[in-house]
Amino acid sequence: MNAPLRHTLLLVDDHPMMRRGIRQMLELEDDLQIVGEASHGEEALALIEPLKPDLVLLDNNMPQMNGIETLRRLRAMNYTGKVLLFTVSDAEDDIRDALRLDANGYLLKDMEPELLIQYIRDALGGALVISPGLTRVMAQALRSPPRQADVELTERERQVLRTIASGYSNKVIGHKLGITEGTVKVHVKNLLHKLGLRSRVEAAVWAMEHLRGAG
C-alpha cells in the first residue's frame, strides 16, 4: 500500500509553547509534516528556500518582523506556497493587508484544534480559509461599497463566484460548470468590474459574505 501524500509545513511563531503544541497536534496526522520552525520573520525567510514548505502557518504579532511584513517579503521572493495567518488580531487593517498580499487564509488562535487541521487541509487544497465570524470583518476591511449587495447577478455569475470562493482555478471552474477556461476568464473579469473589486481574493470574500445561503 502506498504511503499517503505528506504536505510539508513551516511554523512561524515567537512563542515556543505555541509551536510545540501545534507540532504535537499535527504529528498525529499522516498527511501533514512539520519540516521547520521559526521564531520570527527573518528566520522564516531564511528557511523557505532550503525547506520549500507547501504551507507556512504564520503568526502576525512577532518582534523584529511581523507576519504581514513577512508575508510581503515571501511574495516578493516569489514563494508560491500557501500562507495562513494564524493570530490573535482581528484588526481590519491586518486582515485587509493579508488578503491583498495573497494570503490563503486568516485564522484566529482561539479556534478548536480540529478546525485548524481542517482549515490547513482546505488551504492546501486551494480554498481561501477564514475563521468563523470573520467574513463580515473581512468584507469591511476590503471596503466593499454597500451598493454591491444590491448588484444583480446572473445565475452563472453566482456559480462562478461560489467556485472562486472555493479556491478553484479557472480550468477547474470551467470543468465543473461545463464551459471553457476562456469563458471563465471573461466571467471573472466582468464580475470584478461589476462588483468594483480588484482581485479573486476580494471576490471570494464578497461571495462568502453575500452569497451564503443564497439560491
One Martini backbone bead per residue (centre of mass of N, CA, C, O) as a GRO file, in nm:
protein
  215
    1MET     BB    1   0.096   0.036   0.023
    2ASN     BB    2   0.071   0.358  -0.013
    3ALA     BB    3   0.175   0.638   0.100
    4PRO     BB    4   0.076   0.923   0.205
    5LEU     BB    5   0.056   1.234   0.128
    6ARG     BB    6   0.290   1.487   0.233
    7HIS     BB    7   0.261   1.786   0.382
    8THR     BB    8   0.447   2.079   0.422
    9LEU     BB    9   0.554   2.269   0.721
   10LEU     BB   10   0.581   2.605   0.854
   11LEU     BB   11   0.655   2.746   1.166
   12VAL     BB   12   0.552   3.087   1.282
   13ASP     BB   13   0.657   3.167   1.617
   14ASP     BB   14   0.749   3.330   1.928
   15HIS     BB   15   0.609   3.076   2.074
   16PRO     BB   16   0.713   2.775   2.181
   17MET     BB   17   0.444   2.655   2.291
   18MET     BB   18   0.284   2.687   2.031
   19ARG     BB   19   0.465   2.518   1.847
   20ARG     BB   20   0.453   2.257   2.013
   21GLY     BB   21   0.148   2.213   2.002
   22ILE     BB   22   0.121   2.197   1.694
   23ARG     BB   23   0.318   1.971   1.644
   24GLN     BB   24   0.180   1.753   1.819
   25MET     BB   25  -0.084   1.760   1.658
   26LEU     BB   26   0.033   1.707   1.359
   27GLU     BB   27   0.188   1.433   1.416
   28LEU     BB   28  -0.097   1.268   1.399
   29GLU     BB   29  -0.081   1.330   1.092
   30ASP     BB   30  -0.023   1.166   0.789
   31ASP     BB   31  -0.042   1.441   0.581
   32LEU     BB   32   0.142   1.600   0.796
   33GLN     BB   33   0.457   1.804   0.799
   34ILE     BB   34   0.707   1.921   0.998
   35VAL     BB   35   1.011   2.098   0.875
   36GLY     BB   36   0.979   2.374   1.051
   37GLU     BB   37   1.103   2.656   1.256
   38ALA     BB   38   1.007   2.993   1.366
   39SER     BB   39   1.044   3.308   1.565
   40HIS     BB   40   1.074   3.479   1.292
   41GLY     BB   41   1.082   3.623   0.987
   42GLU     BB   42   1.382   3.597   0.907
   43GLU     BB   43   1.397   3.295   0.964
   44ALA     BB   44   1.181   3.210   0.762
   45LEU     BB   45   1.316   3.317   0.500
   46ALA     BB   46   1.572   3.127   0.531
   47LEU     BB   47   1.386   2.848   0.504
   48ILE     BB   48   1.239   2.835   0.230
   49GLU     BB   49   1.448   2.725   0.025
   50PRO     BB   50   1.543   2.458   0.174
   51LEU     BB   51   1.234   2.349   0.241
   52LYS     BB   52   0.982   2.403   0.069
   53PRO     BB   53   0.700   2.461   0.170
   54ASP     BB   54   0.355   2.429   0.128
   55LEU     BB   55   0.320   2.570   0.422
   56VAL     BB   56   0.254   2.871   0.614
   57LEU     BB   57   0.238   2.928   0.962
   58LEU     BB   58   0.150   3.270   1.059
   59ASP     BB   59   0.229   3.496   1.262
   60ASN     BB   60   0.197   3.843   1.350
   61ASN     BB   61   0.296   3.893   1.656
   62MET     BB   62   0.624   3.995   1.608
   63PRO     BB   63   0.935   4.043   1.634
   64GLN     BB   64   1.110   4.252   1.396
   65MET     BB   65   0.880   4.073   1.218
   66ASN     BB   66   0.588   4.057   1.100
   67GLY     BB   67   0.357   3.881   0.923
   68ILE     BB   68   0.297   4.084   0.696
   69GLU     BB   69   0.595   4.137   0.616
   70THR     BB   70   0.663   3.844   0.564
   71LEU     BB   71   0.459   3.806   0.337
   72ARG     BB   72   0.573   4.022   0.151
   73ARG     BB   73   0.852   3.883   0.122
   74LEU     BB   74   0.759   3.614   0.013
   75ARG     BB   75   0.632   3.728  -0.250
   76ALA     BB   76   0.897   3.867  -0.346
   77MET     BB   77   1.032   3.564  -0.364
   78ASN     BB   78   0.814   3.378  -0.508
   79TYR     BB   79   0.629   3.242  -0.316
   80THR     BB   80   0.374   2.974  -0.389
   81GLY     BB   81   0.274   2.897  -0.138
   82LYS     BB   82   0.106   2.866   0.145
   83VAL     BB   83  -0.062   3.124   0.359
   84LEU     BB   84  -0.126   3.144   0.713
   85LEU     BB   85  -0.284   3.335   0.931
   86PHE     BB   86  -0.202   3.309   1.294
   87THR     BB   87  -0.404   3.490   1.526
   88VAL     BB   88  -0.537   3.751   1.752
   89SER     BB   89  -0.605   3.940   1.515
   90ASP     BB   90  -0.907   4.148   1.401
   91ALA     BB   91  -0.793   4.365   1.232
   92GLU     BB   92  -0.860   4.523   0.946
   93ASP     BB   93  -0.574   4.590   0.844
   94ASP     BB   94  -0.462   4.302   0.858
   95ILE     BB   95  -0.666   4.166   0.675
   96ARG     BB   96  -0.627   4.338   0.424
   97ASP     BB   97  -0.322   4.294   0.386
   98ALA     BB   98  -0.327   3.987   0.363
   99LEU     BB   99  -0.511   3.963   0.111
  100ARG     BB  100  -0.339   4.162  -0.078
  101LEU     BB  101  -0.091   3.937  -0.031
  102ASP     BB  102  -0.210   3.644  -0.075
  103ALA     BB  103  -0.350   3.506   0.132
  104ASN     BB  104  -0.508   3.181   0.225
  105GLY     BB  105  -0.559   3.299   0.524
  106TYR     BB  106  -0.756   3.379   0.836
  107LEU     BB  107  -0.668   3.298   1.173
  108LEU     BB  108  -0.773   3.224   1.491
  109LYS     BB  109  -0.646   3.103   1.805
  110ASP     BB  110  -0.947   3.017   1.931
  111MET     BB  111  -0.962   2.760   1.791
  112GLU     BB  112  -1.010   2.449   1.721
  113PRO     BB  113  -0.794   2.205   1.638
  114GLU     BB  114  -0.969   2.059   1.421
  115LEU     BB  115  -1.015   2.317   1.250
  116LEU     BB  116  -0.726   2.378   1.177
  117ILE     BB  117  -0.671   2.120   1.021
  118GLN     BB  118  -0.892   2.163   0.810
  119TYR     BB  119  -0.787   2.437   0.702
  120ILE     BB  120  -0.518   2.337   0.604
  121ARG     BB  121  -0.633   2.139   0.398
  122ASP     BB  122  -0.800   2.343   0.238
  123ALA     BB  123  -0.562   2.524   0.154
  124LEU     BB  124  -0.403   2.299   0.006
  125GLY     BB  125  -0.663   2.271  -0.197
  126GLY     BB  126  -0.729   2.611  -0.254
  127ALA     BB  127  -0.865   2.749  -0.026
  128LEU     BB  128  -1.027   3.001   0.141
  129VAL     BB  129  -0.958   3.074   0.485
  130ILE     BB  130  -1.191   3.146   0.763
  131SER     BB  131  -1.287   3.249   1.040
  132PRO     BB  132  -1.539   3.242   1.225
  133GLY     BB  133  -1.684   3.571   1.192
  134LEU     BB  134  -1.483   3.725   0.961
  135THR     BB  135  -1.629   3.803   0.694
  136ARG     BB  136  -1.737   4.083   0.770
  137VAL     BB  137  -1.467   4.210   0.841
  138MET     BB  138  -1.343   4.162   0.563
  139ALA     BB  139  -1.540   4.324   0.396
  140GLN     BB  140  -1.471   4.589   0.543
  141ALA     BB  141  -1.163   4.587   0.491
  142LEU     BB  142  -1.220   4.595   0.167
  143ARG     BB  143  -1.433   4.815   0.109
  144SER     BB  144  -1.720   4.744   0.028
  145PRO     BB  145  -1.969   4.865  -0.123
  146PRO     BB  146  -2.300   4.856  -0.036
  147ARG     BB  147  -2.421   4.829  -0.331
  148GLN     BB  148  -2.326   4.534  -0.394
  149ALA     BB  149  -2.567   4.377  -0.264
  150ASP     BB  150  -2.758   4.493  -0.524
  151VAL     BB  151  -2.640   4.335  -0.736
  152GLU     BB  152  -2.702   4.190  -1.042
  153LEU     BB  153  -2.699   3.839  -1.083
  154THR     BB  154  -2.638   3.574  -1.239
  155GLU     BB  155  -2.631   3.242  -1.212
  156ARG     BB  156  -2.349   3.209  -1.335
  157GLU     BB  157  -2.208   3.419  -1.155
  158ARG     BB  158  -2.267   3.270  -0.893
  159GLN     BB  159  -2.114   3.014  -0.963
  160VAL     BB  160  -1.839   3.144  -1.000
  161LEU     BB  161  -1.814   3.266  -0.719
  162ARG     BB  162  -1.829   3.003  -0.558
  163THR     BB  163  -1.572   2.877  -0.689
  164ILE     BB  164  -1.380   3.094  -0.599
  165ALA     BB  165  -1.433   3.054  -0.289
  166SER     BB  166  -1.312   2.746  -0.321
  167GLY     BB  167  -1.027   2.786  -0.498
  168TYR     BB  168  -1.058   2.763  -0.796
  169SER     BB  169  -0.964   2.735  -1.100
  170ASN     BB  170  -1.044   2.806  -1.417
  171LYS     BB  171  -1.026   2.514  -1.518
  172VAL     BB  172  -1.207   2.387  -1.297
  173ILE     BB  173  -1.453   2.561  -1.337
  174GLY     BB  174  -1.507   2.478  -1.628
  175HIS     BB  175  -1.553   2.179  -1.567
  176LYS     BB  176  -1.789   2.215  -1.361
  177LEU     BB  177  -1.968   2.411  -1.573
  178GLY     BB  178  -1.920   2.352  -1.887
  179ILE     BB  179  -1.679   2.550  -1.966
  180THR     BB  180  -1.449   2.749  -2.070
  181GLU     BB  181  -1.170   2.908  -1.967
  182GLY     BB  182  -1.226   3.171  -2.125
  183THR     BB  183  -1.511   3.218  -2.006
  184VAL     BB  184  -1.422   3.243  -1.716
  185LYS     BB  185  -1.243   3.494  -1.752
  186VAL     BB  186  -1.475   3.677  -1.837
  187HIS     BB  187  -1.644   3.650  -1.581
  188VAL     BB  188  -1.433   3.754  -1.383
  189LYS     BB  189  -1.391   4.031  -1.508
  190ASN     BB  190  -1.690   4.122  -1.489
  191LEU     BB  191  -1.722   4.088  -1.182
  192LEU     BB  192  -1.507   4.286  -1.087
  193HIS     BB  193  -1.639   4.528  -1.226
  194LYS     BB  194  -1.929   4.513  -1.106
  195LEU     BB  195  -1.810   4.508  -0.791
  196GLY     BB  196  -1.536   4.670  -0.751
  197LEU     BB  197  -1.293   4.475  -0.780
  198ARG     BB  198  -0.933   4.343  -0.776
  199SER     BB  199  -0.977   4.034  -0.686
  200ARG     BB  200  -1.029   3.705  -0.607
  201VAL     BB  201  -1.023   3.742  -0.304
  202GLU     BB  202  -1.245   3.957  -0.291
  203ALA     BB  203  -1.456   3.778  -0.428
  204ALA     BB  204  -1.459   3.556  -0.213
  205VAL     BB  205  -1.550   3.734   0.022
  206TRP     BB  206  -1.808   3.837  -0.106
  207ALA     BB  207  -1.941   3.560  -0.140
  208MET     BB  208  -1.944   3.483   0.165
  209GLU     BB  209  -2.124   3.730   0.244
  210HIS     BB  210  -2.368   3.726  -0.003
  211LEU     BB  211  -2.410   3.392  -0.081
  212ARG     BB  212  -2.498   3.280   0.174
  213GLY     BB  213  -2.773   3.083   0.113
  214ALA     BB  214  -2.810   3.142  -0.169
  215GLY     BB  215  -2.964   3.064  -0.485
   0.00000   0.00000   0.00000
